[in-house]
Amino acid sequence: MKKFLAMTAALVLTMSLAACGSDESSSSSEKTTTTTAAQADDSAETSKAEDAKEGSDAAPAESAAEDAPSAVEAEAITAKPLVYLGFEDASGLKAVEQTEQVGALTGASFGIQDSTHEIMIAEGQGAVGNSLYIDGKYGVDFDMPEIDDDSYTISFWLNADRVASFGPVVQMGRNIGMANNESTPVTWINFTKTDWGTDSAAIFPVAWNRNSSLGTEVSEDGVWPWIYAMDDMEHGKREWCMVTVVADGKTYTADDGMERIQTKFYINGELMWDANADNMYYQGLSPEIFAGENTEGHIGINYWDTVYKGFIDEFYVYDDALTDGMVKGLFEQGNPPESPVAPSPTAAE
């Protein structure tokens, strides 16, 4: 009887200990799971911060990601465009080409003259309907009106087969090909490619700006500010991309002592960088780019560099600063093909 009771007690004790072990194991497992999840969250945040730092290594100490606004909703565009080119056909477009004869363009490497090259329209290959295709042998000129203040928006879609350093996707301004002199202010903005990223990373597109009549106390050639996405990447290389620059007319003084216009830079409708007095890193645009006579606009071509090769579509210039929501609205109007097909010339050249 005593042996039976002893065996029973031992069995009960064993079961009790097993239950306790199971509870402790479960608790330990829960703690491990919780700790792992917390570590993963910390790791993700660290990774995001590191990625932001790598992407804007040249930016101020605070990361661009921390400054990024929350997602915005698309808004209707209430402003009317000063310039709109939808490239549904070649109507109103003028083909031009570079020439060795610079004429009166004392600061240029090439002149730009009328061309008999076919203006190539890629049917159904654009962000909206058809698009312009430039095969690297010609460009397109358009009428660029004067903008008498520093509040404007420039937006377009691109898909580049080839773009060289400083080569123009779009270049516009006043007296673009002229040398600097007191009587001829040279101002322009060029959407191009450079190697001005962190550790000389190639970056594209970059909105590079010149104003020869400002900042001459620092440089006799004036000021040359620029702005890009601050992510050390190339956007729009054999992929559709919408680039937008919004200058809001408000000025600030940059670290170089020169006046800048507060400027926002967007890729595919998303704000990438907001250059202002608190977040400048020498970025922004100079004032008075389009204020004055002799304004001109060129797509795919300029007076110095390799002609662009690729698609362009939905080109807008507004004499207003669009809101974040309006820029998002512009982007959502587009629905480009993933791999557009370049058109073939309709006749032998």
Buried (B, 14 or more C-beta within 10 A) or exposed (E): EEEEEEEEEEEEEEEEEEEEEEEEEEEEEEEEEEEEEEEEEEEEEEEEEEEBBEBBEBBEEEBBBEBBEEEBEBBEBEBEBBBEBBBBEBEEBEBBBBEEEBEEBEBBEBBBEEBEBBBBBBEEBBBBBBBBBBBBBBBBBBEBEEBEBBBBBBBBBBBBBBBBBBBBBBBBBBBBBBEBEEEBBBBBBBBBBBEBBBEEBBBBBBBBBBBBBBBBEEBEBBBBBBBBBBBBBBBBBEBBBBBBBBBBEBBBEBEEEBBBBBBBBBBBBBBBBBBBEEBBBBBBBBBBBBBBEBBBBBBBBBBBBBBBBBBBBBBBBBBBBBBBBBBBBBBEBBEBBEEBEBBEEEEEE
